[in-house]
Amino acid sequence: MKRISLLFLTCTFLSVSSFAQTTYEFLRLDMSARAGALGGSYVTNNDDVEVIFYNPAGINFLENSPASVSFVKHLMDINLFSLSFSTELDGIGRLGTAVKYINYGSFDQADEFGNKTGEFGAGELAFVIGYAGSFDENFYYGANAKVVYSSIADASSSAIGVDLGVHYEFPEQMLNIGASVLNLGAQISSYVDLKEDLPLDVVVGVSKRLENLPVRLSLDFHRLNKDRDQFVQRLKAFTVGAEFYLSEVLTLQFGYDNERRSDLKIGSTSGIAGFNGGLGVKVSEYQFNYGYSSLGLVGALHRITLSTAF
């Protein structure tokens, strides 16, 4: 456990995930080991139930009733967990649901004189329910509704939001185009009198499965809604991913996050910040994925995902 004042924890808590400035920044964190290994280039995914966190339109491609559980080992004592599930309901369409949770560990609580008065915890939770359908052949849409809850000791805040997404597929060209608006919503209750926005994110991406090589390439542009000094800088937050299909049971993923590398630069050194990698192994009806994401000199994130279908 860490000895830390409540005031310092609050400042850390508001910025921990991505050097953020709002409470609900954990919503931006990649949960899927596969998605994290691809640098977050996942808005055009069409075969993973955890696409519900990136583009709800993507669940329309899923078959049967897939389920996935993920664990993320963050820095220090910070851990994340998610559970995703999707199924098709006759006469209604494809539904999805997910839970995303982050725990910041246990802390010593002290008064203004530094005297220990007890312990407290901090965490955040998001519950998501989604629906996907089609406009026309190869053109799909999706929407999520979400409730978000955040707590530090006895204090808490909450918010509601929606995700909206579209996905267009060119089957013959093995080309996919996707776009999503994530975390569009408002705060219901706040810490003290501090009103905060959800971390709105507008994402556009494209992916292509190569014809003569067993690889799928993807390119996403994130945070297109973020105000920047010049228009070209709006494209700064791009991610690139490459997934190699080595066999029916083994895949490799590599990814690059340009903005993360820039944000984690310390002096003139970035190390391998922004670079990601992972592997996937299929055993019987189960899919196991591991993902590694470098934070440069700060450390690294480790992700594990286990998926199956019913």
VEXDREN-2710 file (C-alpha; in Angstrom, 1 decimal):
% VEXDREN-2710
k/r/px/py/pz
1/MET/0.0/0.0/0.0
2/LYS/1.1/3.5/-0.7
3/ARG/1.2/6.3/1.9
4/ILE/-0.3/9.2/0.1
5/SER/-2.6/12.1/1.1
6/LEU/-6.2/12.2/-0.1
7/LEU/-5.5/15.4/-2.0
8/PHE/-2.6/14.0/-3.8
9/LEU/-4.5/10.8/-4.6
10/THR/-7.4/12.8/-6.1
11/CYS/-5.0/14.6/-8.4
12/THR/-3.4/11.3/-9.4
13/PHE/-6.7/9.6/-9.8
14/LEU/-7.9/12.2/-12.2
15/SER/-4.9/11.8/-14.4
16/VAL/-3.6/8.3/-14.0
17/SER/-4.7/6.4/-17.1
18/SER/-3.4/8.5/-19.9
19/PHE/-2.1/11.6/-18.2
20/ALA/-5.7/12.7/-18.4
21/GLN/-7.6/15.7/-17.0
22/THR/-11.1/14.2/-16.5
23/THR/-12.4/11.6/-14.1
24/TYR/-13.6/9.0/-16.6
25/GLU/-10.4/8.7/-18.7
26/PHE/-10.3/4.9/-17.9
27/LEU/-12.9/4.6/-20.7
28/ARG/-10.2/5.3/-23.2
29/LEU/-8.0/2.4/-22.0
30/ASP/-7.8/-0.6/-24.3
31/MET/-9.1/-3.7/-22.6
32/SER/-8.7/-6.3/-25.3
33/ALA/-5.2/-7.8/-25.4
34/ARG/-5.6/-8.1/-29.2
35/ALA/-6.7/-4.5/-29.6
36/GLY/-4.0/-3.2/-27.3
37/ALA/-1.3/-5.2/-29.2
38/LEU/-2.6/-3.5/-32.4
39/GLY/-2.2/-0.1/-30.8
40/GLY/-5.9/0.4/-30.5
41/SER/-6.6/0.2/-34.2
42/TYR/-9.9/-1.6/-33.7
43/VAL/-12.7/0.5/-35.0
44/THR/-13.1/-1.8/-38.1
45/ASN/-12.8/-5.1/-36.2
46/ASN/-15.5/-7.6/-37.2
47/ASP/-14.7/-10.8/-35.3
48/ASP/-14.2/-10.0/-31.6
49/VAL/-17.0/-9.3/-29.1
50/GLU/-14.8/-6.7/-27.4
51/VAL/-15.3/-4.5/-30.5
52/ILE/-18.3/-3.2/-28.5
53/PHE/-15.8/-0.9/-26.7
54/TYR/-14.6/0.6/-30.0
55/ASN/-17.4/0.5/-32.5
56/PRO/-20.8/-1.0/-31.6
57/ALA/-21.6/-1.6/-35.3
58/GLY/-18.9/-4.3/-35.3
59/ILE/-20.9/-6.7/-33.2
60/ASN/-23.3/-7.1/-36.1
61/PHE/-20.6/-9.4/-37.8
62/LEU/-20.5/-11.8/-34.8
63/GLU/-21.9/-15.3/-34.9
64/ASN/-23.4/-17.5/-32.1
65/SER/-23.0/-16.0/-28.6
66/PRO/-19.4/-15.0/-28.1
67/ALA/-18.0/-14.0/-24.6
68/SER/-14.7/-12.5/-23.6
69/VAL/-13.0/-11.7/-20.3
70/SER/-9.9/-9.4/-20.1
71/PHE/-7.4/-8.4/-17.4
72/VAL/-5.0/-5.5/-17.6
73/LYS/-2.0/-5.1/-15.3
74/HIS/-1.4/-1.3/-15.2
75/LEU/1.2/0.6/-13.3
76/MET/1.7/0.2/-9.6
77/ASP/-1.4/-1.5/-8.0
78/ILE/-3.8/-0.4/-10.8
79/ASN/-5.7/-3.3/-12.4
80/LEU/-8.5/-3.4/-14.9
81/PHE/-11.1/-6.1/-15.7
82/SER/-13.7/-6.4/-18.4
83/LEU/-16.4/-8.9/-19.4
84/SER/-18.2/-8.8/-22.8
85/PHE/-21.0/-10.8/-24.3
86/SER/-23.1/-10.7/-27.4
87/THR/-26.1/-12.7/-28.8
88/GLU/-28.7/-12.6/-31.5
89/LEU/-32.3/-12.4/-30.5
90/ASP/-34.9/-13.5/-33.1
91/GLY/-37.0/-10.6/-34.3
92/ILE/-34.8/-8.0/-32.5
93/GLY/-31.3/-8.2/-33.8
94/ARG/-27.7/-8.4/-32.4
95/LEU/-27.3/-7.3/-28.8
96/GLY/-24.2/-6.8/-26.8
97/THR/-23.3/-6.1/-23.2
98/ALA/-20.1/-5.4/-21.3
99/VAL/-18.7/-4.3/-18.0
100/LYS/-15.4/-2.4/-17.6
101/TYR/-13.8/-1.9/-14.1
102/ILE/-10.6/-0.3/-12.9
103/ASN/-9.3/-0.6/-9.3
104/TYR/-6.6/1.8/-8.1
105/GLY/-5.6/-0.2/-5.1
106/SER/-5.7/0.6/-1.3
107/PHE/-4.4/3.7/0.3
108/ASP/-3.6/5.0/3.7
109/GLN/-5.8/7.9/4.7
110/ALA/-4.4/10.7/6.8
111/ASP/-5.6/13.9/8.4
112/GLU/-4.1/17.4/7.7
113/PHE/-1.4/16.6/10.3
114/GLY/-0.2/13.4/8.6
115/ASN/-1.8/11.1/11.2
116/LYS/-3.1/7.9/9.7
117/THR/-6.9/7.6/10.2
118/GLY/-7.6/4.5/8.2
119/GLU/-7.6/3.1/4.6
120/PHE/-9.6/3.7/1.6
121/GLY/-9.9/2.6/-2.0
122/ALA/-10.7/4.1/-5.4
123/GLY/-12.2/2.6/-8.6
124/GLU/-14.4/3.2/-11.6
125/LEU/-17.0/1.1/-13.3
126/ALA/-18.8/1.3/-16.6
127/PHE/-21.8/-0.9/-17.7
128/VAL/-22.6/-1.0/-21.4
129/ILE/-25.5/-2.4/-23.4
130/GLY/-25.5/-2.2/-27.2
131/TYR/-27.5/-3.0/-30.3
132/ALA/-26.4/-3.3/-33.9
133/GLY/-28.3/-3.6/-37.2
134/SER/-27.9/-2.8/-40.9
135/PHE/-28.8/0.1/-43.2
136/ASP/-28.3/-2.0/-46.3
137/GLU/-26.1/-4.8/-47.5
138/ASN/-22.6/-4.5/-46.1
139/PHE/-23.5/-1.2/-44.3
140/TYR/-24.0/-1.6/-40.5
141/TYR/-24.8/0.6/-37.6
142/GLY/-24.6/0.3/-33.8
143/ALA/-25.2/2.1/-30.6
144/ASN/-24.3/1.7/-26.9
145/ALA/-25.9/3.1/-23.8
146/LYS/-23.6/3.2/-20.8
147/VAL/-23.7/4.1/-17.1
148/VAL/-20.4/5.2/-15.5
149/TYR/-19.6/5.3/-11.8
150/SER/-16.5/6.6/-10.0
151/SER/-15.6/6.5/-6.4
152/ILE/-12.8/7.7/-4.1
153/ALA/-13.2/6.7/-0.4
154/ASP/-16.7/7.9/0.5
155/ALA/-17.0/10.3/-2.4
156/SER/-18.4/9.4/-5.8
157/SER/-19.5/10.7/-9.2
158/SER/-21.6/9.2/-12.0
159/ALA/-22.4/9.8/-15.6
160/ILE/-24.4/8.5/-18.5
161/GLY/-23.3/8.3/-22.1
162/VAL/-23.8/6.7/-25.6
163/ASP/-21.5/5.3/-28.3
164/LEU/-22.5/5.5/-31.9
165/GLY/-20.8/3.7/-34.8
166/VAL/-21.0/2.7/-38.5
167/HIS/-19.1/0.1/-40.4
168/TYR/-19.0/-0.5/-44.2
169/GLU/-17.5/-3.7/-45.6
170/PHE/-16.2/-4.4/-49.1
171/PRO/-16.1/-8.2/-49.0
172/GLU/-14.4/-8.8/-52.4
173/GLN/-11.6/-6.4/-51.6
174/MET/-11.4/-7.6/-48.0
175/LEU/-11.6/-3.9/-47.0
176/ASN/-13.4/-2.4/-44.0
177/ILE/-14.1/1.2/-43.1
178/GLY/-15.5/2.2/-39.7
179/ALA/-16.2/5.3/-37.7
180/SER/-17.5/5.8/-34.1
181/VAL/-18.3/8.6/-31.6
182/LEU/-17.5/7.3/-28.2
183/ASN/-18.5/8.6/-24.7
184/LEU/-21.0/11.2/-25.8
185/GLY/-22.9/12.1/-22.6
186/ALA/-23.0/14.1/-19.4
187/GLN/-22.2/13.9/-15.7
188/ILE/-25.1/13.2/-13.3
189/SER/-23.3/13.7/-10.0
190/SER/-19.8/15.1/-9.4
191/TYR/-17.0/15.1/-6.9
192/VAL/-17.6/18.2/-4.7
193/ASP/-18.7/20.9/-7.2
194/LEU/-16.3/19.9/-10.0
195/LYS/-18.3/19.3/-13.2
196/GLU/-16.5/17.2/-15.8
197/ASP/-17.1/16.0/-19.3
198/LEU/-16.8/12.4/-20.5
199/PRO/-13.7/11.8/-22.7
200/LEU/-15.4/12.3/-26.0
201/ASP/-13.6/10.5/-28.9
202/VAL/-14.3/10.6/-32.6
203/VAL/-12.6/7.8/-34.4
204/VAL/-12.3/6.9/-38.1
205/GLY/-10.4/3.9/-39.4
206/VAL/-9.7/1.5/-42.3
207/SER/-8.4/-2.0/-42.5
208/LYS/-7.3/-4.3/-45.3
209/ARG/-6.6/-8.0/-45.5
210/LEU/-3.9/-8.5/-48.0
211/GLU/-4.6/-10.9/-50.8
212/ASN/-1.2/-12.6/-51.2
213/LEU/0.1/-12.3/-47.6
214/PRO/-1.5/-13.6/-44.4
215/VAL/-1.7/-10.2/-42.8
216/ARG/-4.4/-7.6/-42.0
217/LEU/-3.3/-3.9/-41.8
218/SER/-5.3/-1.3/-40.0
219/LEU/-5.1/2.5/-39.5
220/ASP/-7.2/4.5/-37.1
221/PHE/-7.4/8.2/-36.4
222/HIS/-8.5/9.0/-32.8
223/ARG/-9.6/12.1/-31.0
224/LEU/-10.5/13.9/-34.3
225/ASN/-12.8/16.1/-32.1
226/LYS/-9.8/17.5/-30.1
227/ASP/-9.0/21.2/-30.6
228/ARG/-5.6/21.7/-32.1
229/ASP/-3.6/24.7/-33.4
230/GLN/-3.6/23.4/-37.0
231/PHE/-5.9/21.2/-38.9
232/VAL/-3.2/18.7/-39.8
233/GLN/-2.5/18.2/-36.1
234/ARG/-5.9/16.7/-35.7
235/LEU/-4.4/13.6/-37.4
236/LYS/-1.7/13.4/-34.8
237/ALA/-3.5/10.7/-32.7
238/PHE/-3.2/7.9/-35.2
239/THR/-2.6/4.3/-34.6
240/VAL/-1.3/1.6/-36.9
241/GLY/-1.7/-2.2/-36.5
242/ALA/-0.7/-5.3/-38.3
243/GLU/-2.0/-8.8/-37.6
244/PHE/-0.2/-11.8/-39.0
245/TYR/-2.1/-15.1/-39.4
246/LEU/0.7/-17.7/-39.0
247/SER/-1.7/-20.7/-38.8
248/GLU/-5.2/-21.5/-37.8
249/VAL/-4.1/-21.5/-34.2
250/LEU/-1.4/-18.8/-34.0
251/THR/-1.5/-15.1/-34.7
252/LEU/0.9/-12.2/-34.0
253/GLN/0.0/-8.6/-33.6
254/PHE/2.1/-5.4/-33.7
255/GLY/0.9/-1.8/-33.3
256/TYR/2.1/1.8/-32.9
257/ASP/0.4/4.7/-31.1
258/ASN/1.8/8.0/-32.3
259/GLU/0.2/10.3/-29.7
260/ARG/1.2/8.0/-26.8
261/ARG/4.8/8.0/-28.0
262/SER/4.7/11.8/-28.2
263/ASP/3.1/12.3/-24.8
264/LEU/5.5/9.9/-23.0
265/LYS/8.6/11.5/-24.3
266/ILE/10.9/12.5/-21.4
267/GLY/13.5/15.0/-22.5
268/SER/14.8/13.7/-25.8
269/THR/14.1/10.0/-25.0
270/SER/10.9/8.0/-25.7
271/GLY/12.4/4.5/-25.5
272/ILE/9.9/2.2/-27.2
273/ALA/6.9/4.1/-25.9
274/GLY/3.9/3.8/-28.2
275/PHE/5.0/0.4/-29.6
276/ASN/2.9/-2.7/-28.9
277/GLY/2.9/-6.4/-29.6
278/GLY/1.1/-9.5/-28.8
279/LEU/0.1/-13.1/-29.8
280/GLY/-3.0/-15.1/-30.0
281/VAL/-3.4/-18.9/-29.5
282/LYS/-6.5/-20.9/-30.3
283/VAL/-7.0/-24.1/-28.3
284/SER/-10.1/-26.1/-29.1
285/GLU/-13.0/-23.6/-28.6
286/TYR/-11.0/-21.1/-26.6
287/GLN/-9.0/-18.1/-27.9
288/PHE/-6.2/-16.8/-25.7
289/ASN/-4.5/-13.4/-26.4
290/TYR/-1.6/-11.6/-24.7
291/GLY/-0.8/-8.0/-25.4
292/TYR/2.2/-5.8/-24.4
293/SER/2.1/-2.0/-24.5
294/SER/5.2/0.1/-23.8
295/LEU/5.0/3.3/-21.8
296/GLY/8.7/4.0/-22.3
297/LEU/10.6/4.9/-19.2
298/VAL/7.3/4.9/-17.2
299/GLY/6.8/1.1/-17.6
300/ALA/4.4/-1.1/-19.5
301/LEU/0.9/-2.5/-19.6
302/HIS/0.2/-6.3/-19.8
303/ARG/-3.1/-7.6/-21.1
304/ILE/-4.6/-11.0/-21.1
305/THR/-7.9/-12.0/-22.9
306/LEU/-9.8/-15.3/-23.0
307/SER/-12.6/-15.7/-25.4
308/THR/-15.1/-18.4/-26.4
309/ALA/-18.5/-18.8/-28.0
310/PHE/-21.6/-20.6/-26.9
END
